[in-house]
Amino acid sequence: MLGFLFGFCSYKPHHVAFTCFKNRQRFSYQPTVHKIRRLQISADSALPLTKENVEQVLEELRPYLIADGGNVSLTGIDGATVRLTLEGACGSCPSSTVTLRMGIETRLKEKIPEIEAVVQEETMGPELNEQNIDSVLDEVRPFLKIAGGKIDLVGIYGTDSPSPSVSLKMSGGGAAVDSVRLEIIHRLKRNFPKLVNVHYVKA
């Protein structure tokens, strides 16, 4: 969730914000967790602990996570413990624990008081290689072909680093082709949780 920040940042948990310095200019960034905590909840809206109700609450939060290039999925429920997997940018972001504890967990417990704990499941996902990435791209290639577009993998970088990235080249134009760009990024990050950045290079 902090992939777009370039500069020095200091995190203050009690403010739920980041104070950052970019080009010697000071500014504040309020992460996804702050957006989630702004959601209003009424006292009479408590729900019983079921898979369907957990999914219902997560569905409320997903737009905020997806906007930052991530997502969340329900792994399972063990008694009063809910197990979640943070995906995409959310899973690899340095503030993922903050997002889970102060955002998602708080919201779940507010809506479903029976929940005693929320645990983040670690997932490596498939290997980040050309074959696996092309398998994901193959899912959208038929649509792009109809729209007169094409998508190719240019390169994979930093697979042994904390911030792996992928470069893609998309040809073709028009609103239909352009609308697929963000969807491709989301699909790649859902399939490869450790993937941090997806870049498009000029065709």
Number of C-alpha atoms within 10 A of each C-alpha: 23 16 13 8 12 11 11 13 17 11 14 10 10 6 10 18 17 18 15 19 16 12 9 9 8 11 11 13 15 12 20 25 24 17 13 21 16 9 10 7 12 8 7 7 9 15 16 13 20 15 12 10 15 21 15 13 18 20 14 13 23 17 14 18 25 18 12 19 22 26 25 23 16 16 13 15 17 8 11 14 15 22 16 21 20 26 28 29 29 28 30 21 21 14 17 20 16 17 24 22 16 17 22 24 20 18 23 26 19 18 22 19 14 17 20 13 16 19 16 19 14 12 13 12 14 12 13 21 13 13 10 15 20 15 10 15 20 14 12 16 16 13 15 21 13 11 15 14 19 20 22 17 15 14 13 17 15 11 15 7 9 13 16 18 18 23 15 20 15 20 15 15 13 10 8 15 20 15 10 16 14 11 12 18 21 22 18 22 25 22 19 24 24 27 28 23 19 17 13 16 10 8 11
